Amino acid sequence: MFKTSSERSGNIGYNKIVSVNAYQDVYYQFQNNSLQKLEKLQYDKRNFVVSTIDSKDFISSIVEISVNIPPEDLQDAIELKAYDDLGLDQAVEYIIRYFEIPGRKTDKLRSFHVFVAEPEVIHEVFDPVRQQVKYIDYIYPKPYLIQNIYDKEILEAYGVHGYLYFQKEDAFLALFKDGEYIYSKSLKYSFENIYERFCELYGERVDEAAFYEMLQNEGLKTSNLDYQDHLMKLFSEIFLYVNDILIYAKRAFEIEKIDVFYTGSETGPVLGLNEYAHTYLGIEANDFDFDYEMEKGDWYVDQFHFLSVLEAIKNIEGEESPNFTIFFRPPPFVARRSGQFIITTAATIVLALSLPVYNYTYDTYVKITNDRLKKEEARLDELVTSIKSEIASLQKQKDDILARIKDENDLFEKKKKILAAIYDKKVNYPMKAKTIVGFGNNMTKFGVRVTKIVDDDNLFILSLYSKSDKQITRFIKFLTDTYENRIHTDIEKIYKDEETGIYHGDLKVTVL
């Protein structure tokens, strides 16, 4: 069983790792060093569920930011730079993930690999999976996972290695230098596109299933000579296209040469593909098909199920990866706001009931004692003097008891006020803060960021910045219209930093 101390997982133990290909509805589970195919998905909170997103569904790039950006502002700075450099739509709140490239750091700049995807795409591809398993712990950008081949020392992390990988709906080219990811790009030649292009060259449509079976079993060396001529023309076209991309990448990343090339597909190695790579690219080529020292039930398993399992094991042990998931598992009951509210309410009720029960019990005891004393007074009249003395003593005890009861009542009222104040902090104040968080989530739509929030009871001061003063004013108007009668906004001035060209302003928000 795998275990993790990750806060997201709530310190639970994991029985299995489930790797999901959401595009082809293919699932594998890893347990006891064995990777076995699943016919269908089932919800089990003890499973660690991972998947991959195809290259065509995300953007990969490099952004550079100043080394002077403090850690707390790093994410905002990278996201703002990504929007600018990649020309992203300001009205869309993209999912942006990143990791630093230590080897490119200079005295002035830090470099980061960024991966960008649209939430609508994530929902479209992975919602059917989420409906079956309720959550997906990690969604990895597919080419990034190849680094596990070097982490597991399957290949030596030395030199520049290229990977060409074909899927039914996508294909990609990836480059790694000394075992580190440096570049990837989605290619237009998926198996579906290869089939369509082949039919175009052949002059008529052939059976699609038979075409895929031919590629899987015979590759580019098919016994059908008529087919082979068109396949040669088609894959010559493909590798000339790949060569153009490699020329760009070598220039962009200052790569002198690519030492080794690996080709493969989600259905297994394609016979003859390495020869084409060597002929058209001038690079030694091998099959992208490695031994990961895991038992498997099928003769061939898509490499990225193995790679996903290796990455998941690192995540379970505490390492982080670029993660596109928006389907997180819920936190433990005691960490949820509803759970904290129920626990607090239950404690308040128990404490509130304890004093009345005590008072009732002691009052009953006093009544029984008084009745007994009255009977003794009637029966022992001759001892009036001594009994009066005893009664006086008992009266003093009663007064002491009443005084103690009064002290207990005073203490109860004090604790009740403290609990009321705690309840106010835990329930009412978060409701006010929720309003601020709610409109804060809309900042990205207007291209506005916040560098600092100052909280003074019901007054929040937000230090805003944007590329345009109009974006700030439109954001303030949006707040006024959206949160009418719930907040009051005021901003004294919006000024421009002449050195950076960024506009700044301190927005005062009073929660009513």
C-alpha positions as CSV (number, residue, x, y, z in Angstrom):
1,M,0.0,0.0,0.0
2,F,1.2,3.4,-0.9
3,K,1.0,6.2,1.7
4,T,1.3,10.0,1.5
5,S,1.4,12.9,4.0
6,S,0.0,15.2,1.3
7,E,-2.6,17.6,2.7
8,R,-4.8,17.1,-0.4
9,S,-5.1,13.4,0.3
10,G,-6.0,13.8,3.9
11,N,-3.3,11.4,5.1
12,I,-5.2,8.3,3.7
13,G,-3.5,5.2,2.5
14,Y,-3.8,4.1,-1.2
15,N,-4.4,0.5,-2.3
16,K,-4.0,1.0,-6.0
17,I,-2.9,3.5,-8.6
18,V,-5.4,3.8,-11.5
19,S,-4.1,5.1,-14.8
20,V,-6.8,6.5,-17.2
21,N,-6.6,7.2,-20.9
22,A,-9.7,9.5,-21.1
23,Y,-9.5,9.8,-24.8
24,Q,-9.7,6.1,-25.6
25,D,-11.5,4.9,-22.4
26,V,-8.7,2.6,-21.5
27,Y,-7.8,2.0,-17.9
28,Y,-5.1,0.2,-16.0
29,Q,-4.6,-0.4,-12.3
30,F,-1.2,-0.9,-10.5
31,Q,-0.9,-3.0,-7.4
32,N,1.8,-5.3,-6.1
33,N,4.1,-4.2,-8.9
34,S,1.6,-5.5,-11.5
35,L,-0.2,-3.4,-14.1
36,Q,-3.5,-4.9,-15.1
37,K,-6.2,-3.7,-17.5
38,L,-9.6,-2.7,-16.1
39,E,-12.8,-3.3,-18.0
40,K,-14.5,-0.4,-16.2
41,L,-13.9,2.3,-13.6
42,Q,-15.3,2.1,-10.1
43,Y,-15.2,4.6,-7.3
44,D,-12.9,3.8,-4.4
45,K,-11.5,6.5,-2.2
46,R,-8.4,4.4,-1.6
47,N,-7.4,4.5,-5.3
48,F,-5.0,7.2,-6.5
49,V,-6.4,8.2,-9.9
50,V,-4.2,9.8,-12.6
51,S,-4.5,10.6,-16.3
52,T,-2.8,12.5,-19.1
53,I,-3.8,15.3,-21.3
54,D,-2.8,15.1,-25.0
55,S,-0.4,17.7,-26.5
56,K,-3.1,19.1,-28.8
57,D,-5.2,20.2,-25.8
58,F,-2.6,22.4,-24.1
59,I,0.0,25.1,-24.9
60,S,3.7,24.6,-23.9
61,S,6.1,27.5,-23.8
62,I,8.8,29.2,-21.7
63,V,8.3,32.5,-19.9
64,E,11.0,34.7,-18.1
65,I,10.4,36.9,-15.1
66,S,12.6,39.0,-12.9
67,V,14.6,37.4,-10.1
68,N,13.3,40.2,-7.9
69,I,9.7,38.8,-7.9
70,P,9.0,37.7,-4.3
71,P,7.7,34.1,-3.8
72,E,4.2,35.2,-2.8
73,D,3.8,37.0,-6.1
74,L,5.5,34.4,-8.3
75,Q,2.3,32.7,-9.5
76,D,0.6,36.0,-10.4
77,A,3.7,37.2,-12.2
78,I,4.0,34.0,-14.3
79,E,0.3,34.0,-15.2
80,L,0.4,37.7,-16.2
81,K,3.5,37.0,-18.3
82,A,1.9,34.0,-19.9
83,Y,-1.2,36.0,-20.9
84,D,1.0,38.6,-22.5
85,D,3.6,36.4,-24.2
86,L,1.1,33.8,-25.5
87,G,-1.6,36.3,-26.4
88,L,-4.2,34.6,-24.3
89,D,-7.8,35.8,-24.2
90,Q,-8.1,38.1,-21.1
91,A,-11.8,37.0,-20.7
92,V,-10.8,33.4,-20.1
93,E,-9.4,32.1,-16.8
94,Y,-7.0,29.5,-18.1
95,I,-5.4,26.7,-16.1
96,I,-1.7,27.6,-16.0
97,R,0.9,25.2,-14.5
98,Y,4.7,25.7,-14.5
99,F,8.0,24.6,-13.1
100,E,11.4,26.4,-13.1
101,I,14.3,25.7,-15.4
102,P,17.3,26.1,-13.1
103,G,19.9,25.9,-16.0
104,R,18.5,29.0,-17.7
105,K,18.6,31.3,-14.6
106,T,20.7,34.5,-14.9
107,D,21.4,37.4,-12.6
108,K,18.3,39.2,-13.8
109,L,15.8,36.5,-15.0
110,R,14.3,33.2,-14.0
111,S,12.9,30.9,-16.7
112,F,9.8,28.6,-16.3
113,H,8.2,26.0,-18.5
114,V,4.5,26.8,-18.6
115,F,1.6,24.6,-19.6
116,V,-1.7,26.2,-20.4
117,A,-5.1,24.6,-20.9
118,E,-8.7,25.9,-21.1
119,P,-11.1,24.7,-18.3
120,E,-13.7,23.9,-21.0
121,V,-11.3,21.4,-22.6
122,I,-10.5,19.8,-19.2
123,H,-14.3,19.3,-18.5
124,E,-15.0,18.0,-22.0
125,V,-12.3,15.3,-21.9
126,F,-12.3,14.3,-18.2
127,D,-15.9,14.9,-17.0
128,P,-16.9,11.3,-18.0
129,V,-14.1,9.9,-15.9
130,R,-14.9,12.2,-13.0
131,Q,-18.5,10.9,-13.0
132,Q,-17.3,7.4,-12.5
133,V,-14.5,7.9,-9.9
134,K,-15.6,11.3,-8.4
135,Y,-12.1,12.8,-8.5
136,I,-8.9,12.7,-10.5
137,D,-5.8,13.3,-8.3
138,Y,-3.4,14.3,-11.2
139,I,-3.7,15.1,-14.9
140,Y,-0.2,15.3,-16.4
141,P,0.9,17.0,-19.6
142,K,1.8,13.8,-21.6
143,P,5.3,14.6,-22.9
144,Y,6.5,15.8,-19.4
145,L,6.2,12.2,-18.1
146,I,9.1,10.9,-20.3
147,Q,11.5,12.2,-17.7
148,N,10.7,9.2,-15.6
149,I,12.7,7.1,-18.1
150,Y,15.8,8.9,-16.8
151,D,14.7,9.0,-13.2
152,K,14.4,5.2,-13.3
153,E,17.8,5.1,-15.0
154,I,16.4,3.2,-18.0
155,L,18.2,5.6,-20.2
156,E,21.4,7.5,-19.4
157,A,20.6,11.2,-18.7
158,Y,23.2,12.4,-21.1
159,G,22.9,14.2,-24.5
160,V,19.8,15.3,-26.4
161,H,17.1,12.7,-27.1
162,G,14.1,13.1,-29.3
163,Y,10.7,11.3,-29.0
164,L,8.1,10.9,-31.8
165,Y,4.9,9.4,-30.6
166,F,1.7,8.6,-32.5
167,Q,-1.8,8.3,-31.1
168,K,-5.2,7.9,-32.7
169,E,-6.2,11.6,-32.2
170,D,-2.9,13.2,-31.6
171,A,0.9,12.9,-32.2
172,F,3.8,14.8,-30.6
173,L,7.5,15.5,-30.8
174,A,9.4,16.0,-27.5
175,L,13.0,16.8,-26.7
176,F,15.0,16.1,-23.5
177,K,18.5,17.3,-22.7
178,D,20.5,15.5,-20.0
179,G,17.2,13.9,-18.8
180,E,15.4,17.2,-18.5
181,Y,12.3,18.3,-20.5
182,I,13.1,21.2,-22.9
183,Y,10.4,21.1,-25.7
184,S,7.3,19.5,-27.0
185,K,4.9,20.1,-29.8
186,S,1.7,18.6,-31.0
187,L,1.9,17.3,-34.6
188,K,-0.9,17.3,-37.2
189,Y,-0.2,13.7,-38.2
190,S,-2.3,11.6,-35.8
191,F,-3.3,8.1,-36.9
192,E,-6.7,9.5,-37.9
193,N,-5.0,12.2,-40.1
194,I,-2.5,9.7,-41.5
195,Y,-5.5,7.5,-42.5
196,E,-7.3,10.4,-44.2
197,R,-4.1,11.5,-46.0
198,F,-3.4,7.9,-47.1
199,C,-6.9,7.6,-48.6
200,E,-6.3,10.9,-50.4
201,L,-3.1,9.7,-51.9
202,Y,-4.5,6.2,-52.8
203,G,-7.5,7.8,-54.5
204,E,-10.2,5.9,-52.7
205,R,-11.3,5.1,-49.1
206,V,-10.0,1.9,-47.6
207,D,-11.4,0.2,-44.5
208,E,-10.2,2.2,-41.5
209,A,-10.0,-0.7,-39.1
210,A,-8.0,-2.8,-41.6
211,F,-5.6,0.2,-42.2
212,Y,-4.9,0.5,-38.5
213,E,-4.4,-3.3,-38.2
214,M,-2.0,-3.2,-41.1
215,L,0.1,-0.4,-39.4
216,Q,0.1,-2.4,-36.1
217,N,1.0,-5.8,-37.6
218,E,3.1,-4.9,-40.7
219,G,4.0,-1.3,-40.2
220,L,5.5,0.5,-43.2
221,K,6.7,-2.8,-44.7
222,T,3.3,-4.1,-45.8
223,S,3.1,-7.0,-48.2
224,N,0.6,-4.9,-50.2
225,L,3.0,-3.3,-52.7
226,D,0.3,-0.8,-53.9
227,Y,-0.2,0.3,-50.3
228,Q,3.5,0.4,-49.6
229,D,4.2,3.0,-52.4
230,H,1.7,5.4,-50.9
231,L,2.9,4.7,-47.4
232,M,6.4,5.6,-48.4
233,K,5.3,8.9,-50.0
234,L,3.1,9.7,-46.9
235,F,5.8,9.0,-44.3
236,S,8.4,10.8,-46.4
237,E,6.1,13.8,-46.1
238,I,5.7,13.3,-42.3
239,F,9.4,13.1,-41.6
240,L,10.2,16.2,-43.8
241,Y,7.6,18.0,-41.6
242,V,9.2,16.6,-38.4
243,N,12.6,17.7,-39.7
244,D,11.4,21.3,-40.2
245,I,10.3,21.4,-36.5
246,L,13.6,20.0,-35.3
247,I,15.5,22.7,-37.3
248,Y,13.4,25.3,-35.4
249,A,13.9,23.7,-32.0
250,K,17.6,23.3,-32.4
251,R,17.9,26.9,-33.3
252,A,15.6,28.1,-30.5
253,F,17.2,26.0,-27.8
254,E,20.8,26.2,-29.1
255,I,21.0,22.5,-29.7
256,E,24.0,21.4,-31.7
257,K,22.8,17.9,-32.5
258,I,20.2,15.3,-31.4
259,D,22.0,12.2,-30.3
260,V,19.3,9.6,-30.3
261,F,15.7,9.4,-31.5
262,Y,12.9,7.2,-30.3
263,T,9.7,6.4,-32.2
264,G,6.5,4.7,-31.0
265,S,2.7,4.7,-30.7
266,E,0.0,4.0,-28.3
267,T,-0.5,0.6,-30.0
268,G,3.2,-0.4,-30.1
269,P,6.3,0.1,-32.2
270,V,5.6,0.7,-35.9
271,L,7.8,-1.5,-38.1
272,G,10.0,0.6,-40.5
273,L,9.5,3.8,-38.6
274,N,13.1,3.9,-37.3
275,E,14.5,3.5,-40.7
276,Y,12.6,6.5,-42.0
277,A,13.7,8.5,-39.0
278,H,17.4,7.6,-39.7
279,T,17.0,8.3,-43.4
280,Y,15.2,11.7,-43.2
281,L,16.6,13.0,-39.9
282,G,20.1,11.6,-40.0
283,I,19.7,10.4,-36.4
284,E,20.0,6.9,-34.9
285,A,16.5,5.7,-34.1
286,N,15.1,3.1,-31.7
287,D,11.7,1.9,-30.5
288,F,10.0,3.9,-27.8
289,D,9.3,0.7,-25.8
290,F,11.1,0.1,-22.5
291,D,11.1,-2.3,-19.6
292,Y,9.8,-0.6,-16.5
293,E,10.2,-3.7,-14.3
294,M,6.5,-4.1,-13.8
295,E,4.4,-7.2,-14.5
296,K,1.8,-6.7,-17.2
297,G,-1.2,-8.7,-18.4
298,D,-1.2,-7.6,-22.1
299,W,1.6,-8.1,-24.6
300,Y,1.9,-4.4,-25.1
301,V,0.7,-1.5,-22.8
302,D,0.8,2.1,-23.9
303,Q,4.1,3.5,-22.5
304,F,2.3,6.4,-20.8
305,H,0.4,4.1,-18.4
306,F,3.8,2.9,-17.1
307,L,5.1,6.5,-17.0
308,S,1.9,7.8,-15.2
309,V,2.3,5.1,-12.5
310,L,6.0,6.1,-11.9
311,E,5.0,9.8,-11.7
312,A,2.1,8.9,-9.4
313,I,4.4,7.1,-7.0
314,K,6.5,10.2,-6.7
315,N,3.4,12.3,-6.0
316,I,2.3,9.9,-3.3
317,E,5.7,10.3,-1.7
318,G,5.4,14.1,-1.6
319,E,6.8,15.3,-4.9
320,E,4.8,17.8,-7.1
321,S,4.2,17.7,-10.8
322,P,2.4,20.0,-13.3
323,N,-1.2,19.1,-12.6
324,F,-4.2,20.1,-14.8
325,T,-6.8,18.5,-12.6
326,I,-9.7,20.5,-11.3
327,F,-11.4,17.4,-9.8
328,F,-9.7,17.2,-6.4
329,R,-10.8,14.8,-3.7
330,P,-12.7,16.5,-0.8
331,P,-10.7,17.3,2.4
332,P,-11.2,15.3,5.6
333,F,-14.4,16.0,7.5
334,V,-12.7,18.0,10.3
335,A,-11.0,20.2,7.7
336,R,-14.2,21.1,5.9
337,R,-16.0,24.3,6.9
338,S,-19.2,22.3,7.4
339,G,-17.5,19.8,9.6
340,Q,-15.9,22.5,11.7
341,F,-19.3,24.2,12.1
342,I,-21.0,20.9,13.2
343,I,-18.2,20.2,15.7
344,T,-18.4,23.7,17.1
345,T,-22.2,23.5,17.4
346,A,-22.1,20.1,19.1
347,A,-19.6,21.4,21.7
348,T,-21.7,24.5,22.3
349,I,-24.8,22.4,22.9
350,V,-23.0,20.1,25.3
351,L,-21.6,23.0,27.3
352,A,-24.9,24.8,27.3
353,L,-26.8,21.8,28.7
354,S,-24.2,20.8,31.4
355,L,-25.0,23.7,33.9
356,P,-28.9,23.3,33.8
357,V,-28.5,19.6,34.5
358,Y,-26.1,20.3,37.4
359,N,-28.5,22.9,38.8
360,Y,-31.5,20.6,38.6
361,T,-29.6,17.8,40.3
362,Y,-28.4,19.9,43.1
363,D,-31.8,21.6,43.6
364,T,-33.4,18.1,44.0
365,Y,-30.8,17.2,46.6
366,V,-31.5,20.4,48.6
367,K,-35.2,19.7,48.6
368,I,-34.8,16.2,49.9
369,T,-32.5,17.4,52.7
370,N,-35.0,20.1,53.8
371,D,-37.8,17.6,53.9
372,R,-35.8,15.3,56.1
373,L,-34.9,18.1,58.5
374,K,-38.5,19.2,58.9
375,K,-39.5,15.7,59.9
376,E,-36.8,15.6,62.5
377,E,-37.8,19.0,63.9
378,A,-41.4,17.8,64.5
379,R,-40.3,14.6,66.2
380,L,-37.5,16.1,68.3
381,D,-39.3,19.2,69.6
382,E,-37.5,19.0,72.9
383,L,-34.2,19.6,71.2
384,V,-35.4,22.9,69.6
385,T,-32.4,24.8,70.7
386,S,-29.9,22.3,69.2
387,I,-32.1,21.9,66.1
388,K,-32.3,25.7,65.6
389,S,-28.5,25.8,65.8
390,E,-28.3,23.1,63.2
391,I,-30.8,24.9,61.0
392,A,-28.8,28.0,61.2
393,S,-25.7,26.0,60.2
394,L,-27.6,24.5,57.3
395,Q,-28.9,27.9,56.3
396,K,-25.4,29.2,56.1
397,Q,-24.5,26.2,53.9
398,K,-27.5,27.0,51.7
399,D,-26.4,30.6,51.3
400,D,-22.9,29.4,50.4
401,I,-24.5,27.0,47.8
402,L,-26.6,29.8,46.3
403,A,-23.5,32.0,46.1
404,R,-21.7,29.3,44.3
405,I,-24.6,28.9,42.0
406,K,-24.5,32.6,41.3
407,D,-20.8,32.3,40.5
408,E,-21.4,29.4,38.2
409,N,-24.2,31.3,36.5
410,D,-21.8,34.3,36.0
411,L,-19.1,32.0,34.6
412,F,-21.7,30.4,32.3
413,E,-22.7,33.7,30.9
414,K,-19.1,34.7,30.4
415,K,-18.4,31.4,28.5
416,K,-21.5,31.8,26.5
417,K,-20.4,35.3,25.3
418,I,-17.0,33.8,24.4
419,L,-18.6,31.0,22.4
420,A,-20.9,33.6,20.7
421,A,-17.8,35.6,19.7
422,I,-16.1,32.4,18.4
423,Y,-19.2,31.5,16.5
424,D,-19.2,35.0,15.0
425,K,-15.6,34.7,13.9
426,K,-16.1,31.2,12.4
427,V,-19.4,31.9,10.6
428,N,-20.2,35.6,10.1
429,Y,-16.6,36.8,9.4
430,P,-15.9,34.1,6.8
431,M,-19.2,35.1,5.1
432,K,-17.8,38.6,4.7
433,A,-14.4,37.3,3.5
434,K,-16.2,35.1,1.1
435,T,-17.7,38.2,-0.6
436,I,-14.1,39.6,-1.1
437,V,-12.8,36.2,-2.4
438,G,-15.8,35.9,-4.7
439,F,-15.2,39.2,-6.5
440,G,-11.5,38.6,-6.3
441,N,-11.9,35.6,-8.5
442,N,-13.3,37.9,-11.2
443,M,-10.1,40.0,-11.5
444,T,-8.5,37.9,-14.2
445,K,-11.5,38.6,-16.5
446,F,-10.6,42.3,-16.5
447,G,-6.8,41.8,-16.6
448,V,-6.5,43.1,-13.0
449,R,-4.1,41.6,-10.3
450,V,-3.7,42.3,-6.6
451,T,-0.4,42.5,-4.9
452,K,-1.6,43.1,-1.3
453,I,-4.8,42.9,0.8
454,V,-5.1,44.8,4.1
455,D,-7.9,43.7,6.4
456,D,-9.3,46.1,9.0
457,D,-12.5,44.7,10.4
458,N,-15.1,45.4,7.7
459,L,-12.7,47.4,5.6
460,F,-10.4,45.7,3.0
461,I,-7.7,47.6,1.1
462,L,-6.7,45.9,-2.2
463,S,-3.6,47.1,-3.9
464,L,-4.4,46.6,-7.6
465,Y,-2.3,46.7,-10.7
466,S,-3.1,46.3,-14.4
467,K,-1.7,47.3,-17.9
468,S,-4.6,49.8,-18.3
469,D,-6.4,52.2,-16.0
470,K,-9.6,51.4,-17.9
471,Q,-9.3,47.8,-16.9
472,I,-9.2,48.9,-13.2
473,T,-12.2,51.2,-13.6
474,R,-14.2,48.6,-15.4
475,F,-13.4,46.1,-12.7
476,I,-14.5,48.6,-10.0
477,K,-17.8,49.3,-11.9
478,F,-18.3,45.5,-12.2
479,L,-17.9,45.2,-8.4
480,T,-20.4,48.1,-7.7
481,D,-23.0,46.6,-10.1
482,T,-22.6,43.0,-9.0
483,Y,-22.3,43.5,-5.2
484,E,-24.8,46.4,-4.9
485,N,-26.0,47.0,-1.3
486,R,-23.3,44.5,0.0
487,I,-20.2,46.5,-0.4
488,H,-19.0,50.1,-0.7
489,T,-16.0,50.8,-2.9
490,D,-13.7,53.8,-3.0
491,I,-10.4,54.5,-4.8
492,E,-8.6,57.8,-4.3
493,K,-6.4,57.7,-7.5
494,I,-5.0,55.4,-10.2
495,Y,-1.4,56.2,-11.1
496,K,1.0,54.9,-13.7
497,D,4.4,53.5,-12.9
498,E,6.4,55.2,-15.7
499,E,9.2,52.7,-15.5
500,T,7.0,49.6,-16.0
501,G,3.9,51.2,-17.7
502,I,1.7,49.4,-15.1
503,Y,-1.2,51.2,-13.5
504,H,-1.7,51.0,-9.7
505,G,-4.4,52.0,-7.2
506,D,-5.5,51.2,-3.7
507,L,-9.2,50.1,-3.7
508,K,-11.0,50.4,-0.4
509,V,-13.9,47.9,0.0
510,T,-16.3,48.1,2.9
511,V,-18.4,45.0,3.5
512,L,-21.8,46.2,4.6
